[in-house]
């Protein structure tokens, strides 16, 4: 009798251990799936940013018209243009790539005037020479049906650069302080700061001055990113 009782007791423990292992494996699998989905969403948005995602025709037209008064130096080594949220539009209507890490750190907004100097070794040297009037808004970070991150502020969704969100380790549901032009409607916003969901300590006390560079880009005449 004692033998059978011990056998049943051992078998019961073994079954419970197996069930616990199964639950643990399911929890781990769920975490892995969640992490994979977030990585896929980030990768898709980054790809769209690199490829130059769609912008409204009205915004592009307005910025192109303003860019007509900008200048290109003899030889095309110094070019002035307007920032459109991702790129700089030159007087020749060409789009010049602005690295997302530079745009994020500088908190560039649509309509800012930039000067691009192309050095002898091919490096792009950007300088913000005409910042427009700005305002700040507090919004909520969301993920749309395409997997893109957007900040919903005052009833309107704004696109934001993934480089900014990655720096702050922002997630859907976080509160985000964004910067937009004072007196015009735009699609893109710059990220000023992030309040993590569930946090009561206020804005994260960080500066966007350590974003790793994906290439050789100089932020102004004196500082290299």
Order of alpha helices (4+ residues) and beta strands (2+ residues): alpha-alpha-beta-beta-beta-alpha-beta-beta-beta-beta-beta-alpha-beta-beta-beta
